[in-house]
Amino acid sequence: MKIYHHIHEFEKIQNAIVTIGTFDGVHLGHQKIIQRLCELAQERNGESVLLTFFPHPRMIIDPENQSLKLINTIAEKSEILSKLGLDHLIISPFTRDFSNLSASDYVEKILVEKIGTKSLIVGYDHRFGKDRQGGMSELKIFAQQFKFEVEEIPEQDIHDVAVSSTKIREALGKGQVELAADYLGYFFSLSGPVIKGDKIGRTIGFPTANIFIEETYKLIPGDGIYAVTVDMENQKSYKGMAYIGQRPTINGMTRNIEVNIFDFTEEIYGQKIKMNFLKFLRPDVKFDGLESLTKQLHQDKNDALAYFKY
């Protein structure tokens, strides 16, 4: 899969089979659209092209609203899409100027002149152009005008998997990582460099790696303890339990993301690690001291290990 970080990097091709969207989460519904895209590209002896945008359009159209958190960073989205058989991924910057393109200009200048669209596949509720003024009826008119075919993935096909990015965000916010994995078709993850903490975990036998999430727009699951796997830069993977919360037992002031990696003693400050969230173990609670906390952590580890053995 070739990746382009601007529409202007892409050179128009002869037989482009295209889909468009933000595809946050690249969930099972999205995967149905992409599967059809790749099938059609093969049938037509064409090349599959996915056009997506970053930042997310809502970040530009409503910049004061910081409530939108995304399931994937742009790097994570690219990695997931790379495994789905696409030929081309265009990540086009979403700007104010772009948001003001009329539906007609969007189709003519982007889809036809820049990409060379011969077939366009979209979900049943796809909207485009300034103020989302364009829909399927407009697309059919433009398709006749500019000589390309348009195919809509029916509502029933998408609803068969009963999934949406909004549902996944809500599940993750409640700590329901297993439900989110069912919707996504893979485990939700957080990635970031390991930073120094206050090392309290070491004093009670549970040293943790503190993770810094660089992308402020990245969704963080609800507070609590989770069974996770941890992928290292050297491609090795370990089991562990992650903590998200403000550490109320020691009157913590900031929300921490940290992981106790089982059977692991190496120093990894500065290394980037990836945590895959497999199961929610318990909510975050305040204990009456470190002794009670330590006792609970032993139970948490046993619960995590029992999950891994299951």
QUITA-V960676 format. One record per residue. N is the residue number from 1. RES is the residue in three letters. SS is DSSP state (@ for helix, = for strand, . for the rest). OMEGA is omega in degrees with one decimal (999 if undefined). D_FIRST is the distance of its C-alpha to the first C-alpha in Angstrom with 2 decimals. Layout:
n=N res=RES ss=SS omega=OMEGA d_first=D_FIRST
n=N res=RES ss=SS omega=OMEGA d_first=D_FIRST
This chain:
n=1 res=MET ss=. omega=176.1 d_first=0.00
n=2 res=LYS ss== omega=-178.5 d_first=3.79
n=3 res=ILE ss== omega=178.4 d_first=6.47
n=4 res=TYR ss== omega=-176.0 d_first=9.94
n=5 res=HIS ss=. omega=172.8 d_first=13.03
n=6 res=HIS ss=. omega=178.9 d_first=15.28
n=7 res=ILE ss=@ omega=-177.4 d_first=15.56
n=8 res=HIS ss=@ omega=176.5 d_first=17.41
n=9 res=GLU ss=@ omega=-174.2 d_first=14.56
n=10 res=PHE ss=. omega=176.3 d_first=12.95
n=11 res=GLU ss=. omega=-177.6 d_first=14.68
n=12 res=LYS ss=. omega=-179.8 d_first=15.95
n=13 res=ILE ss=. omega=-171.0 d_first=14.80
n=14 res=GLN ss=. omega=-172.6 d_first=17.27
n=15 res=ASN ss=. omega=-175.9 d_first=16.27
n=16 res=ALA ss== omega=174.3 d_first=14.12
n=17 res=ILE ss== omega=-160.1 d_first=14.23
n=18 res=VAL ss== omega=163.7 d_first=14.07
n=19 res=THR ss== omega=-174.1 d_first=14.90
n=20 res=ILE ss== omega=173.1 d_first=16.20
n=21 res=GLY ss=. omega=177.4 d_first=17.49
n=22 res=THR ss=. omega=174.6 d_first=17.85
n=23 res=PHE ss=. omega=179.0 d_first=16.68
n=24 res=ASP ss=. omega=-177.7 d_first=18.64
n=25 res=GLY ss=. omega=-174.2 d_first=18.55
n=26 res=VAL ss=. omega=-174.0 d_first=15.90
n=27 res=HIS ss=. omega=-174.2 d_first=18.99
n=28 res=LEU ss=@ omega=175.6 d_first=19.97
n=29 res=GLY ss=@ omega=176.5 d_first=20.81
n=30 res=HIS ss=@ omega=-176.9 d_first=17.43
n=31 res=GLN ss=@ omega=175.3 d_first=15.87
n=32 res=LYS ss=@ omega=179.8 d_first=18.26
n=33 res=ILE ss=@ omega=-177.5 d_first=17.02
n=34 res=ILE ss=@ omega=176.8 d_first=13.30
n=35 res=GLN ss=@ omega=178.1 d_first=14.60
n=36 res=ARG ss=@ omega=177.8 d_first=16.67
n=37 res=LEU ss=@ omega=-177.3 d_first=14.00
n=38 res=CYS ss=@ omega=176.8 d_first=12.00
n=39 res=GLU ss=@ omega=-177.9 d_first=15.49
n=40 res=LEU ss=@ omega=178.5 d_first=16.63
n=41 res=ALA ss=@ omega=179.3 d_first=13.79
n=42 res=GLN ss=@ omega=179.4 d_first=14.77
n=43 res=GLU ss=@ omega=-174.6 d_first=18.41
n=44 res=ARG ss=. omega=-176.5 d_first=18.33
n=45 res=ASN ss=. omega=-179.8 d_first=16.34
n=46 res=GLY ss=. omega=178.9 d_first=14.11
n=47 res=GLU ss== omega=-178.5 d_first=10.54
n=48 res=SER ss== omega=-178.6 d_first=9.55
n=49 res=VAL ss== omega=173.7 d_first=9.54
n=50 res=LEU ss== omega=177.4 d_first=10.43
n=51 res=LEU ss== omega=176.3 d_first=12.89
n=52 res=THR ss== omega=-171.1 d_first=14.33
n=53 res=PHE ss== omega=172.1 d_first=16.98
n=54 res=PHE ss== omega=1.2 d_first=18.34
n=55 res=PRO ss=. omega=174.6 d_first=21.16
n=56 res=HIS ss=. omega=-177.4 d_first=21.87
n=57 res=PRO ss=@ omega=-178.7 d_first=24.10
n=58 res=ARG ss=@ omega=178.9 d_first=27.10
n=59 res=MET ss=@ omega=-179.0 d_first=27.05
n=60 res=ILE ss=@ omega=-176.7 d_first=27.71
n=61 res=ILE ss=@ omega=-179.5 d_first=29.99
n=62 res=ASP ss=. omega=-172.3 d_first=32.08
n=63 res=PRO ss=. omega=-179.5 d_first=31.76
n=64 res=GLU ss=. omega=-178.4 d_first=35.06
n=65 res=ASN ss=. omega=-178.0 d_first=33.86
n=66 res=GLN ss=. omega=-173.0 d_first=32.25
n=67 res=SER ss=. omega=-177.5 d_first=32.26
n=68 res=LEU ss=. omega=174.0 d_first=28.65
n=69 res=LYS ss=. omega=-173.3 d_first=26.70
n=70 res=LEU ss== omega=-179.4 d_first=23.05
n=71 res=ILE ss=. omega=-179.2 d_first=21.78
n=72 res=ASN ss=. omega=161.3 d_first=18.57
n=73 res=THR ss=. omega=-179.2 d_first=18.16
n=74 res=ILE ss=@ omega=177.7 d_first=15.24
n=75 res=ALA ss=@ omega=178.6 d_first=13.87
n=76 res=GLU ss=@ omega=179.6 d_first=14.54
n=77 res=LYS ss=@ omega=-179.9 d_first=12.97
n=78 res=SER ss=@ omega=-179.3 d_first=9.59
n=79 res=GLU ss=@ omega=179.8 d_first=10.08
n=80 res=ILE ss=@ omega=-178.7 d_first=11.25
n=81 res=LEU ss=@ omega=-177.9 d_first=8.65
n=82 res=SER ss=@ omega=-177.4 d_first=5.94
n=83 res=LYS ss=. omega=-172.3 d_first=8.65
n=84 res=LEU ss=. omega=173.6 d_first=9.24
n=85 res=GLY ss=. omega=179.7 d_first=7.40
n=86 res=LEU ss=. omega=173.5 d_first=5.74
n=87 res=ASP ss=. omega=-174.5 d_first=4.62
n=88 res=HIS ss== omega=173.1 d_first=5.39
n=89 res=LEU ss== omega=177.1 d_first=6.95
n=90 res=ILE ss== omega=176.2 d_first=10.31
n=91 res=ILE ss== omega=-174.7 d_first=12.66
n=92 res=SER ss== omega=176.9 d_first=15.93
n=93 res=PRO ss== omega=176.2 d_first=19.13
n=94 res=PHE ss=. omega=-176.1 d_first=21.64
n=95 res=THR ss=. omega=175.3 d_first=24.98
n=96 res=ARG ss=@ omega=-179.9 d_first=28.50
n=97 res=ASP ss=@ omega=-179.7 d_first=28.20
n=98 res=PHE ss=@ omega=-178.1 d_first=25.10
n=99 res=SER ss=@ omega=-178.9 d_first=26.95
n=100 res=ASN ss=. omega=176.1 d_first=29.83
n=101 res=LEU ss=. omega=175.4 d_first=28.04
n=102 res=SER ss=. omega=178.7 d_first=29.87
n=103 res=ALA ss=@ omega=-179.6 d_first=28.19
n=104 res=SER ss=@ omega=-179.8 d_first=28.97
n=105 res=ASP ss=@ omega=179.6 d_first=27.58
n=106 res=TYR ss=@ omega=-179.7 d_first=24.38
n=107 res=VAL ss=@ omega=-175.0 d_first=23.78
n=108 res=GLU ss=@ omega=-172.0 d_first=25.08
n=109 res=LYS ss=@ omega=-176.2 d_first=23.73
n=110 res=ILE ss=@ omega=-172.8 d_first=20.26
n=111 res=LEU ss=@ omega=-175.1 d_first=19.26
n=112 res=VAL ss=@ omega=-172.7 d_first=21.16
n=113 res=GLU ss=@ omega=-176.1 d_first=21.68
n=114 res=LYS ss=@ omega=-173.7 d_first=18.52
n=115 res=ILE ss=@ omega=-178.2 d_first=15.84
n=116 res=GLY ss=. omega=-174.5 d_first=17.89
n=117 res=THR ss== omega=173.4 d_first=17.84
n=118 res=LYS ss== omega=174.6 d_first=19.42
n=119 res=SER ss== omega=-179.8 d_first=18.99
n=120 res=LEU ss== omega=178.2 d_first=18.74
n=121 res=ILE ss== omega=-179.1 d_first=18.60
n=122 res=VAL ss== omega=173.7 d_first=20.19
n=123 res=GLY ss== omega=-172.8 d_first=22.16
n=124 res=TYR ss=. omega=-175.1 d_first=25.94
n=125 res=ASP ss=. omega=-175.3 d_first=26.77
n=126 res=HIS ss=. omega=175.9 d_first=24.31
n=127 res=ARG ss=. omega=-176.8 d_first=26.09
n=128 res=PHE ss== omega=179.4 d_first=25.20
n=129 res=GLY ss=. omega=-178.7 d_first=27.02
n=130 res=LYS ss=@ omega=-179.6 d_first=29.83
n=131 res=ASP ss=@ omega=178.1 d_first=31.54
n=132 res=ARG ss=@ omega=-173.1 d_first=29.20
n=133 res=GLN ss=. omega=-177.1 d_first=31.48
n=134 res=GLY ss== omega=176.3 d_first=29.15
n=135 res=GLY ss=. omega=-175.3 d_first=28.69
n=136 res=MET ss=@ omega=-179.1 d_first=28.29
n=137 res=SER ss=@ omega=177.9 d_first=31.52
n=138 res=GLU ss=@ omega=-179.7 d_first=30.49
n=139 res=LEU ss=@ omega=-179.6 d_first=27.07
n=140 res=LYS ss=@ omega=177.0 d_first=28.94
n=141 res=ILE ss=@ omega=179.6 d_first=31.18
n=142 res=PHE ss=@ omega=-179.6 d_first=28.40
n=143 res=ALA ss=@ omega=176.9 d_first=26.61
n=144 res=GLN ss=@ omega=-177.0 d_first=29.86
n=145 res=GLN ss=@ omega=-173.6 d_first=30.38
n=146 res=PHE ss=@ omega=171.4 d_first=27.02
n=147 res=LYS ss=. omega=168.8 d_first=26.51
n=148 res=PHE ss=. omega=179.4 d_first=23.50
n=149 res=GLU ss== omega=176.6 d_first=23.52
n=150 res=VAL ss== omega=-179.8 d_first=23.18
n=151 res=GLU ss== omega=-179.9 d_first=22.88
n=152 res=GLU ss== omega=173.2 d_first=23.97
n=153 res=ILE ss== omega=-173.6 d_first=23.19
n=154 res=PRO ss=. omega=178.7 d_first=26.84
n=155 res=GLU ss=@ omega=-177.6 d_first=28.35
n=156 res=GLN ss=@ omega=-179.8 d_first=29.57
n=157 res=ASP ss=@ omega=179.4 d_first=26.15
n=158 res=ILE ss=@ omega=-177.5 d_first=24.99
n=159 res=HIS ss=@ omega=176.6 d_first=28.40
n=160 res=ASP ss=. omega=178.8 d_first=28.38
n=161 res=VAL ss=. omega=172.0 d_first=26.29
n=162 res=ALA ss=. omega=-174.1 d_first=28.54
n=163 res=VAL ss=. omega=172.9 d_first=26.07
n=164 res=SER ss=. omega=177.5 d_first=25.25
n=165 res=SER ss=@ omega=179.9 d_first=23.95
n=166 res=THR ss=@ omega=177.9 d_first=27.62
n=167 res=LYS ss=@ omega=-178.2 d_first=28.85
n=168 res=ILE ss=@ omega=178.1 d_first=26.46
n=169 res=ARG ss=@ omega=179.9 d_first=27.57
n=170 res=GLU ss=@ omega=179.3 d_first=31.15
n=171 res=ALA ss=@ omega=-178.9 d_first=30.80
n=172 res=LEU ss=@ omega=178.2 d_first=29.36
n=173 res=GLY ss=@ omega=178.1 d_first=32.12
n=174 res=LYS ss=. omega=-178.7 d_first=34.62
n=175 res=GLY ss=. omega=-175.3 d_first=33.13
n=176 res=GLN ss=. omega=-173.9 d_first=32.13
n=177 res=VAL ss=@ omega=177.9 d_first=29.03
n=178 res=GLU ss=@ omega=176.2 d_first=29.47
n=179 res=LEU ss=@ omega=178.3 d_first=29.55
n=180 res=ALA ss=@ omega=179.4 d_first=26.45
n=181 res=ALA ss=@ omega=176.8 d_first=24.63
n=182 res=ASP ss=@ omega=179.7 d_first=25.90
n=183 res=TYR ss=@ omega=-173.5 d_first=24.45
n=184 res=LEU ss=@ omega=-172.0 d_first=21.05
n=185 res=GLY ss=. omega=176.2 d_first=20.53
n=186 res=TYR ss=. omega=-179.0 d_first=20.09
n=187 res=PHE ss=. omega=173.9 d_first=22.38
n=188 res=PHE ss=. omega=-177.9 d_first=22.54
n=189 res=SER ss== omega=170.1 d_first=22.26
n=190 res=LEU ss== omega=179.2 d_first=23.55
n=191 res=SER ss== omega=176.5 d_first=22.49
n=192 res=GLY ss== omega=178.0 d_first=24.54
n=193 res=PRO ss== omega=176.6 d_first=26.75
n=194 res=VAL ss== omega=-179.9 d_first=30.02
n=195 res=ILE ss== omega=-178.9 d_first=33.02
n=196 res=LYS ss=. omega=174.8 d_first=36.73
n=197 res=GLY ss=. omega=-179.0 d_first=38.78
n=198 res=ASP ss=. omega=172.1 d_first=42.53
n=199 res=LYS ss=. omega=176.9 d_first=42.42
n=200 res=ILE ss=@ omega=179.9 d_first=44.64
n=201 res=GLY ss=@ omega=-179.7 d_first=42.60
n=202 res=ARG ss=@ omega=-175.8 d_first=43.63
n=203 res=THR ss=@ omega=-178.8 d_first=47.29
n=204 res=ILE ss=. omega=174.8 d_first=47.08
n=205 res=GLY ss=. omega=179.6 d_first=45.01
n=206 res=PHE ss=. omega=178.8 d_first=41.63
n=207 res=PRO ss=. omega=-178.8 d_first=39.74
n=208 res=THR ss=. omega=170.5 d_first=36.62
n=209 res=ALA ss== omega=178.3 d_first=33.56
n=210 res=ASN ss== omega=-175.6 d_first=33.35
n=211 res=ILE ss== omega=174.9 d_first=29.90
n=212 res=PHE ss== omega=178.1 d_first=29.32
n=213 res=ILE ss=. omega=-173.3 d_first=26.74
n=214 res=GLU ss=. omega=-176.2 d_first=25.77
n=215 res=GLU ss=. omega=-175.2 d_first=24.23
n=216 res=THR ss=. omega=-178.5 d_first=27.36
n=217 res=TYR ss=. omega=-175.6 d_first=25.64
n=218 res=LYS ss== omega=179.6 d_first=24.35
n=219 res=LEU ss=. omega=176.0 d_first=26.35
n=220 res=ILE ss=. omega=179.8 d_first=28.70
n=221 res=PRO ss=. omega=179.7 d_first=30.20
n=222 res=GLY ss=. omega=-178.3 d_first=33.97
n=223 res=ASP ss=. omega=177.1 d_first=36.39
n=224 res=GLY ss== omega=179.2 d_first=37.24
n=225 res=ILE ss== omega=-176.1 d_first=36.56
n=226 res=TYR ss== omega=166.0 d_first=33.52
n=227 res=ALA ss== omega=-175.9 d_first=32.57
n=228 res=VAL ss== omega=161.9 d_first=29.24
n=229 res=THR ss== omega=-175.8 d_first=27.16
n=230 res=VAL ss== omega=178.5 d_first=26.24
n=231 res=ASP ss== omega=-179.0 d_first=23.27
n=232 res=MET ss=. omega=178.2 d_first=24.15
n=233 res=GLU ss=. omega=-178.9 d_first=22.38
n=234 res=ASN ss=. omega=177.3 d_first=23.52
n=235 res=GLN ss=. omega=176.8 d_first=21.56
n=236 res=LYS ss=. omega=-179.2 d_first=24.94
n=237 res=SER ss== omega=-178.3 d_first=25.63
n=238 res=TYR ss== omega=172.5 d_first=29.05
n=239 res=LYS ss== omega=179.4 d_first=30.92
n=240 res=GLY ss== omega=173.3 d_first=32.73
n=241 res=MET ss== omega=-176.0 d_first=34.11
n=242 res=ALA ss== omega=176.0 d_first=33.03
n=243 res=TYR ss== omega=171.8 d_first=35.37
n=244 res=ILE ss== omega=179.5 d_first=34.80
n=245 res=GLY ss== omega=-176.0 d_first=37.93
n=246 res=GLN ss=. omega=178.1 d_first=40.68
n=247 res=ARG ss=. omega=-174.9 d_first=42.64
n=248 res=PRO ss=@ omega=-179.1 d_first=45.80
n=249 res=THR ss=@ omega=179.0 d_first=47.88
n=250 res=ILE ss=@ omega=178.3 d_first=47.92
n=251 res=ASN ss=. omega=179.1 d_first=47.94
n=252 res=GLY ss=. omega=-175.7 d_first=44.45
n=253 res=MET ss=. omega=-176.8 d_first=43.72
n=254 res=THR ss=. omega=179.3 d_first=39.91
n=255 res=ARG ss=. omega=-178.1 d_first=37.18
n=256 res=ASN ss== omega=170.6 d_first=35.78
n=257 res=ILE ss== omega=-176.4 d_first=32.72
n=258 res=GLU ss== omega=-176.4 d_first=33.54
n=259 res=VAL ss== omega=170.9 d_first=33.03
n=260 res=ASN ss== omega=-176.7 d_first=35.46
n=261 res=ILE ss== omega=-175.9 d_first=33.52
n=262 res=PHE ss=. omega=175.6 d_first=35.56
n=263 res=ASP ss=. omega=-176.0 d_first=36.81
n=264 res=PHE ss=. omega=-176.7 d_first=35.31
n=265 res=THR ss=. omega=-176.0 d_first=37.40
n=266 res=GLU ss=. omega=172.2 d_first=35.19
n=267 res=GLU ss=. omega=-175.8 d_first=35.12
n=268 res=ILE ss=. omega=178.2 d_first=31.61
n=269 res=TYR ss=. omega=178.0 d_first=32.44
n=270 res=GLY ss=. omega=178.6 d_first=29.62
n=271 res=GLN ss=. omega=176.7 d_first=26.94
n=272 res=LYS ss== omega=178.0 d_first=24.12
n=273 res=ILE ss== omega=-179.7 d_first=24.24
n=274 res=LYS ss== omega=177.3 d_first=22.63
n=275 res=MET ss== omega=176.5 d_first=25.05
n=276 res=ASN ss== omega=-173.4 d_first=24.19
n=277 res=PHE ss== omega=-174.3 d_first=26.98
n=278 res=LEU ss== omega=-174.5 d_first=28.40
n=279 res=LYS ss== omega=172.6 d_first=31.91
n=280 res=PHE ss== omega=-178.0 d_first=34.36
n=281 res=LEU ss== omega=179.2 d_first=37.54
n=282 res=ARG ss== omega=175.8 d_first=39.95
n=283 res=PRO ss=. omega=175.8 d_first=40.44
n=284 res=ASP ss=. omega=178.5 d_first=41.43
n=285 res=VAL ss=. omega=177.3 d_first=45.25
n=286 res=LYS ss=. omega=177.7 d_first=47.88
n=287 res=PHE ss=. omega=-176.6 d_first=49.98
n=288 res=ASP ss=. omega=176.3 d_first=53.48
n=289 res=GLY ss=. omega=-176.8 d_first=52.53
n=290 res=LEU ss=@ omega=-180.0 d_first=50.35
n=291 res=GLU ss=@ omega=178.2 d_first=52.24
n=292 res=SER ss=@ omega=178.3 d_first=51.33
n=293 res=LEU ss=@ omega=-179.5 d_first=47.73
n=294 res=THR ss=@ omega=178.8 d_first=47.55
n=295 res=LYS ss=@ omega=179.7 d_first=49.02
n=296 res=GLN ss=@ omega=180.0 d_first=46.45
n=297 res=LEU ss=@ omega=174.9 d_first=43.57
n=298 res=HIS ss=@ omega=178.0 d_first=44.86
n=299 res=GLN ss=@ omega=178.4 d_first=44.78
n=300 res=ASP ss=@ omega=-179.6 d_first=41.25
n=301 res=LYS ss=@ omega=177.5 d_first=40.10
n=302 res=ASN ss=@ omega=179.3 d_first=41.93
n=303 res=ASP ss=@ omega=178.6 d_first=40.32
n=304 res=ALA ss=@ omega=-179.7 d_first=36.82
n=305 res=LEU ss=@ omega=176.8 d_first=37.62
n=306 res=ALA ss=@ omega=177.5 d_first=39.10
n=307 res=TYR ss=@ omega=-178.4 d_first=35.88
n=308 res=PHE ss=@ omega=-179.9 d_first=33.86
n=309 res=LYS ss=@ omega=-173.7 d_first=36.44
n=310 res=TYR ss=. omega=999 d_first=36.42
